[in-house]
Amino acid sequence: MSLKSIVAIVALLASSVAFAHSFKIGSLEIEHPHARATTAGQTNGAAYMQIENNGKTDDKLIAASSPAATSVEIHSMSMEGDVMKMRAVEGLEIKAGAQVSMKPGEGYHIMLLGLKKPLQAGDKLPMMLTFSKAGKVKIVVHVSDKEAHAKPSENKDGMNNHDHHNH
């Protein structure tokens, strides 16, 4: 194996480790909290993560907060006909033995309303998650380029057919 190949493999492993971060509270594991960079003037953003419940009892994410935004809400997204609808929800159930994935363009996300400054690639946002049974846990949300988490169905600027600008 050439030195060039070894350096490439080490760089690849280092980049995957940089994004592989997780936090635990009780039987819950919060994996890979991340957000996409925002553009100047964009006042809202979203955070995504996976929450796994390794316990024997259900739990519920009931609140989130971050000093990076005026307010933080748990949102659901669903298609109604050809329109993507987003709504704040009272909480997000995490069943015992199950995992909930928050991903761009589907299901749930954490909405950051009234960003105090644009989210830039490389930023690390502190966030507090509150669960009904496990309690509170501080996590760090890593911000990456929009393209780093873009889905093939998204256009080149990383946006789906909905946006968070006017939310």
C-alpha positions in Angstrom: 0.0 0.0 0.0 1.4 3.4 -1.0 1.9 6.3 1.4 -0.7 8.2 -0.6 -3.3 5.5 0.0 -2.6 5.3 3.7 -2.9 9.1 4.0 -6.2 9.0 2.1 -7.6 6.2 4.4 -6.5 8.1 7.6 -8.2 11.3 6.3 -11.4 9.4 5.5 -11.4 7.8 9.0 -10.7 11.1 10.7 -13.5 12.8 8.8 -16.0 10.1 9.7 -14.9 10.2 13.4 -15.4 14.0 13.4 -19.1 13.6 12.6 -19.6 10.5 14.8 -20.6 12.1 18.0 -23.1 10.9 20.5 -24.5 11.7 24.0 -26.2 9.6 26.6 -28.8 10.1 29.3 -30.3 7.1 31.0 -31.1 4.5 28.4 -31.3 7.1 25.6 -28.5 7.7 23.1 -28.5 10.8 21.0 -26.4 10.3 17.9 -24.9 12.7 15.3 -26.7 15.9 16.1 -26.1 18.2 13.1 -27.5 21.2 11.3 -26.9 22.7 7.9 -25.2 26.0 7.4 -27.7 28.9 6.7 -27.4 31.8 4.4 -27.1 35.5 5.4 -30.5 36.8 6.4 -32.0 33.4 7.0 -33.5 33.6 10.5 -34.4 30.0 11.0 -32.6 26.7 10.8 -33.1 23.1 11.7 -31.2 20.4 13.7 -31.3 16.7 13.0 -30.2 13.6 15.0 -31.1 10.0 15.9 -32.4 9.2 19.3 -32.2 5.5 20.4 -34.1 4.2 23.4 -32.2 1.1 24.7 -34.4 0.9 27.8 -37.6 -1.0 28.6 -39.9 2.0 29.0 -41.0 4.6 26.5 -39.7 8.2 26.8 -40.6 11.4 25.1 -38.6 14.4 23.9 -40.7 17.3 25.3 -38.5 20.4 24.9 -35.3 21.7 23.4 -33.4 25.0 23.8 -30.2 26.6 22.5 -28.6 30.0 23.1 -28.1 30.2 19.3 -31.8 30.9 18.7 -34.6 32.9 20.3 -36.8 29.8 20.5 -36.5 26.1 19.7 -39.4 23.8 18.8 -39.9 20.2 17.9 -41.5 20.0 14.5 -43.1 17.3 12.3 -43.2 17.4 8.5 -45.7 15.7 6.3 -46.9 15.8 2.8 -50.5 16.9 2.3 -51.1 16.5 -1.4 -48.3 18.3 -3.1 -47.6 20.6 -0.1 -45.1 20.0 2.6 -46.6 21.0 6.0 -44.6 21.7 9.1 -46.1 21.8 12.6 -44.8 22.3 16.1 -45.6 19.2 18.2 -45.9 18.8 22.0 -43.3 16.1 22.0 -41.7 13.2 20.2 -42.3 9.7 21.5 -39.3 7.4 21.7 -40.6 3.9 22.2 -38.6 1.4 24.3 -36.1 -0.5 22.1 -36.7 1.8 19.1 -34.9 4.6 17.3 -36.2 7.9 15.9 -34.3 9.5 13.1 -34.7 13.2 12.4 -33.6 13.8 8.8 -33.9 16.7 6.4 -37.1 16.6 4.4 -38.9 13.9 6.3 -40.5 13.2 9.7 -39.3 15.3 12.6 -36.6 18.0 13.2 -35.6 20.5 15.9 -36.6 24.0 14.6 -34.2 26.9 15.5 -36.3 30.0 15.3 -34.8 33.5 15.4 -31.2 32.6 14.9 -28.9 35.1 16.5 -26.4 34.7 13.7 -26.2 32.6 10.6 -25.1 29.0 11.1 -21.7 28.5 9.5 -20.0 25.2 8.6 -17.7 24.3 11.5 -19.9 25.9 14.1 -20.8 23.8 17.2 -24.1 24.8 18.8 -24.9 23.9 22.4 -28.4 22.5 22.8 -30.4 21.2 25.8 -32.8 18.4 25.2 -35.5 17.6 27.8 -37.1 14.2 28.1 -40.1 13.3 30.2 -38.4 10.5 32.0 -34.7 10.7 31.4 -34.5 14.4 32.2 -32.2 17.0 30.6 -29.0 16.4 28.6 -26.6 19.0 27.0 -25.6 18.1 23.5 -23.5 19.8 20.8 -24.9 20.2 17.3 -22.3 20.3 14.5 -23.0 22.6 11.6 -21.9 21.4 8.1 -22.2 22.7 4.6 -25.6 22.1 3.1 -24.1 19.8 0.5 -22.6 17.6 3.2 -26.1 16.2 4.1 -27.9 16.9 0.8 -30.2 14.3 -0.5 -30.4 13.4 -4.2 -33.9 14.8 -4.4 -32.8 18.2 -3.2 -31.8 20.9 -5.7 -28.2 22.3 -5.7 -28.8 24.8 -3.0 -29.7 22.0 -0.6 -33.3 23.0 -0.1 -36.4 20.8 -0.6 -39.7 22.1 -1.9 -40.2 23.8 1.5 -38.1 26.2 3.3 -37.6 27.6 6.8 -37.1 31.2 5.8 -40.7 32.2 6.3 -41.6 29.8 9.0 
